Amino acid sequence: MTRPSPPVQQALQLLHSIKPITRPMEAFMSAHLQVRSFQPNEFILRNGETCDHLNFVAEGLVQIFSDAPAKPELLSKEICNWFLMEGDLVMSVESFFGRTPTDEYIQAIEPTTLVSIRYDDLQDVYAAFPEFNYHGRILTQTYYIKAIRQLKALRYKRAADSYRYLQVHCPNLLQRVPARHLAGYLGVDETYVRALHAKRETERIKLQQ
C-alpha cells in the first residue's frame, strides 16, 4: 500500500487518537481523502453552493462568515461566525448534512491545506465500517464544543468583554486572526480591535516588568 501524504497521515492520526482504526478502514479512507490547498482570501465555499466536503485543517486558518444585513448600525459587511485552524474540522453544517445550499462562506485567511472527503464517500465509509460511527460521534461532539466556545464570546454586551473571553479561552485566535476579521466577529470596527490589541500588549509588558 502506498504511504499516504503527510496531510492525509495527519487526518488518519486524528482518527487513531479517538480509537485505533483497522488497516482496511485506513486504506479505504486514504483512497477517498483528497488534499486541497488554498491561498489567503481564497474561497473554499461560497454562499449559494452546497457544501459537499467535510474538511480537516492540516495547516492554516479559515473563517466561516455570512453577509451582514443592510443595517446602518452594523460596522462590517460581514458577520464572522467563527475561525478554525490546524486539527479542526471545517464545513457548513446545515448545508453538508441537509444537502441544501448554504448562506455561509468559508474562506482561507492563511495559506491552508485541507484534507477533504465528499459527502457520498463519507456515507460509504459508514456503510462499509459501522465501527466508524463511534469516530463520527466523537468528531461531531468536538466540533460543537469548539463552536459553543467561540459563540460564548459573543454573549457579552461589550466587545471588550468578548475580546477578553477569547484572550482566555482562544488565545491563538488573537495572535493569528487579522484585525479586520476579528472586527467582523466582534461587531466593531477595525480601529477598535487594534486598540484592544494595543491594550493587551501593554498589559503583557507590565506583567513582565
C-alpha positions as CSV (number, residue, x, y, z in Angstrom):
1,M,0.0,0.0,0.0
2,T,1.3,3.4,-1.0
3,R,2.2,5.6,2.0
4,P,-0.3,8.4,2.5
5,S,0.8,12.0,2.0
6,P,1.7,13.9,5.3
7,P,-1.6,15.8,5.4
8,V,-3.6,12.6,5.0
9,Q,-1.4,11.0,7.7
10,Q,-2.4,13.9,10.0
11,A,-6.1,13.2,9.3
12,L,-5.7,9.5,9.9
13,Q,-3.8,10.2,13.1
14,L,-6.8,12.2,14.4
15,L,-9.0,9.1,13.8
16,H,-6.4,6.8,15.5
17,S,-6.3,9.2,18.5
18,I,-10.0,8.6,19.0
19,K,-9.8,4.9,18.6
20,P,-7.4,2.9,16.5
21,I,-8.8,2.1,13.1
22,T,-8.2,-1.1,11.1
23,R,-5.9,-1.3,8.1
24,P,-8.8,-2.0,5.8
25,M,-10.6,1.1,7.1
26,E,-7.4,3.2,6.8
27,A,-6.8,2.0,3.2
28,F,-10.5,2.8,2.4
29,M,-10.2,6.3,3.9
30,S,-6.9,7.0,2.2
31,A,-8.4,6.2,-1.2
32,H,-11.2,8.7,-0.7
33,L,-9.4,11.5,1.1
34,Q,-8.4,14.5,-1.1
35,V,-5.7,17.1,-0.3
36,R,-6.7,20.6,-1.3
37,S,-4.7,23.8,-1.0
38,F,-6.0,27.4,-0.7
39,Q,-4.2,30.8,-0.7
40,P,-5.2,33.6,1.7
41,N,-8.6,35.1,0.8
42,E,-9.4,32.2,-1.5
43,F,-12.9,30.8,-1.0
44,I,-13.4,27.2,0.0
45,L,-17.2,27.5,-0.2
46,R,-19.5,30.4,-1.3
47,N,-23.0,31.5,-0.4
48,G,-25.5,29.6,-2.6
49,E,-23.3,26.5,-3.1
50,T,-24.0,23.1,-1.4
51,C,-21.2,22.1,1.0
52,D,-20.0,18.8,-0.5
53,H,-16.8,18.3,1.6
54,L,-16.1,17.6,5.2
55,N,-12.6,19.1,5.7
56,F,-9.8,18.6,8.2
57,V,-7.4,21.5,8.5
58,A,-3.9,20.1,8.2
59,E,-2.3,23.5,8.0
60,G,-3.6,27.1,8.0
61,L,-6.5,29.2,9.3
62,V,-10.0,29.7,7.9
63,Q,-13.1,31.7,8.7
64,I,-16.8,31.0,8.3
65,F,-18.9,34.1,7.8
66,S,-22.2,35.3,6.4
67,D,-23.3,38.5,4.6
68,A,-24.4,41.2,7.1
69,P,-27.9,42.6,6.8
70,A,-28.0,46.1,5.3
71,K,-28.3,47.9,8.7
72,P,-26.5,51.2,9.4
73,E,-25.7,50.1,13.0
74,L,-23.6,47.2,11.6
75,L,-20.0,48.3,11.1
76,S,-18.9,45.4,9.0
77,K,-20.4,44.0,5.7
78,E,-19.6,40.5,7.0
79,I,-20.7,38.6,10.1
80,C,-18.0,36.2,11.1
81,N,-19.4,33.1,12.8
82,W,-16.1,31.5,13.8
83,F,-12.5,30.6,13.0
84,L,-10.8,27.2,12.6
85,M,-7.2,26.2,12.5
86,E,-4.9,23.1,12.5
87,G,-6.6,20.0,13.8
88,D,-10.2,21.4,13.3
89,L,-13.0,20.2,11.1
90,V,-14.5,22.7,8.7
91,M,-17.8,22.6,6.9
92,S,-21.1,24.4,6.6
93,V,-23.0,22.0,8.9
94,E,-26.6,22.6,7.8
95,S,-25.6,22.5,4.1
96,F,-23.4,19.4,4.4
97,F,-25.8,17.2,6.3
98,G,-29.0,18.7,4.9
99,R,-27.7,18.7,1.2
100,T,-29.0,22.3,0.8
101,P,-27.4,25.5,-0.5
102,T,-25.5,27.4,2.2
103,D,-25.9,31.0,3.2
104,E,-22.3,31.0,4.5
105,Y,-18.8,31.5,3.1
106,I,-15.7,29.5,4.1
107,Q,-12.5,31.4,3.3
108,A,-8.8,30.8,3.9
109,I,-7.1,33.5,6.0
110,E,-3.6,32.0,5.8
111,P,-2.2,29.5,3.2
112,T,-4.3,26.5,4.1
113,T,-4.1,22.8,3.4
114,L,-7.3,20.8,3.8
115,V,-7.8,17.0,3.8
116,S,-11.3,16.5,2.4
117,I,-13.9,13.8,2.0
118,R,-17.0,14.1,-0.1
119,Y,-20.4,13.6,1.5
120,D,-21.2,10.4,-0.6
121,D,-17.8,8.9,0.2
122,L,-18.3,9.6,3.9
123,Q,-21.6,7.7,3.7
124,D,-19.8,4.8,2.0
125,V,-17.3,4.7,5.0
126,Y,-20.2,4.5,7.4
127,A,-21.8,1.7,5.4
128,A,-18.6,-0.3,5.0
129,F,-17.3,0.2,8.5
130,P,-20.1,0.5,11.1
131,E,-17.4,1.0,13.8
132,F,-16.7,4.4,12.3
133,N,-19.9,5.6,13.8
134,Y,-18.0,6.0,17.1
135,H,-15.4,8.2,15.4
136,G,-18.1,10.2,13.8
137,R,-19.9,10.8,17.1
138,I,-16.7,12.0,18.9
139,L,-15.7,14.2,16.0
140,T,-19.2,15.8,16.0
141,Q,-19.0,16.4,19.7
142,T,-15.6,18.0,19.4
143,Y,-16.9,20.2,16.5
144,Y,-19.8,21.5,18.5
145,I,-17.8,22.1,21.7
146,K,-15.5,24.3,19.5
147,A,-18.4,26.2,18.1
148,I,-20.0,26.8,21.5
149,R,-16.8,28.0,22.9
150,Q,-16.5,30.7,20.3
151,L,-20.2,31.6,20.3
152,K,-20.0,32.1,24.1
153,A,-17.7,35.0,23.4
154,L,-20.5,36.8,21.6
155,R,-22.9,36.7,24.6
156,Y,-21.2,39.6,26.2
157,K,-22.8,43.0,25.5
158,R,-19.4,44.8,25.3
159,A,-16.9,43.9,22.6
160,A,-14.1,44.3,25.1
161,D,-15.6,41.6,27.3
162,S,-15.9,39.3,24.3
163,Y,-12.2,40.0,23.5
164,R,-11.2,39.1,27.0
165,Y,-13.1,35.8,26.7
166,L,-11.1,35.0,23.6
167,Q,-7.9,36.0,25.3
168,V,-8.5,33.4,28.0
169,H,-10.2,30.6,26.0
170,C,-8.9,31.0,22.4
171,P,-5.6,32.9,22.7
172,N,-4.3,31.6,19.4
173,L,-7.1,33.3,17.5
174,L,-6.0,36.7,18.8
175,Q,-2.4,36.1,17.7
176,R,-3.3,34.8,14.2
177,V,-6.6,36.4,13.0
178,P,-6.2,39.8,11.3
179,A,-7.9,42.7,13.0
180,R,-10.4,43.2,10.2
181,H,-11.7,39.7,10.5
182,L,-11.9,40.0,14.3
183,A,-13.8,43.2,13.8
184,G,-16.4,41.3,11.8
185,Y,-16.6,38.6,14.5
186,L,-16.9,41.1,17.4
187,G,-19.2,43.5,15.5
188,V,-16.9,46.5,15.9
189,D,-14.6,48.5,13.6
190,E,-11.0,47.5,12.9
191,T,-9.6,50.5,14.7
192,Y,-11.3,49.4,18.0
193,V,-9.8,45.9,17.6
194,R,-6.3,47.4,17.1
195,A,-6.9,49.4,20.3
196,L,-7.8,46.2,22.2
197,H,-4.6,44.6,20.8
198,A,-2.5,47.5,22.0
199,K,-4.0,47.4,25.5
200,R,-3.4,43.6,25.7
201,E,0.3,44.2,24.7
202,T,0.7,46.9,27.3
203,E,-0.7,44.6,30.0
204,R,1.6,41.9,28.9
205,I,4.7,44.1,29.1
206,K,3.7,45.3,32.6
207,L,3.4,41.7,33.8
208,Q,7.0,41.1,32.6
209,Q,8.4,44.0,34.5
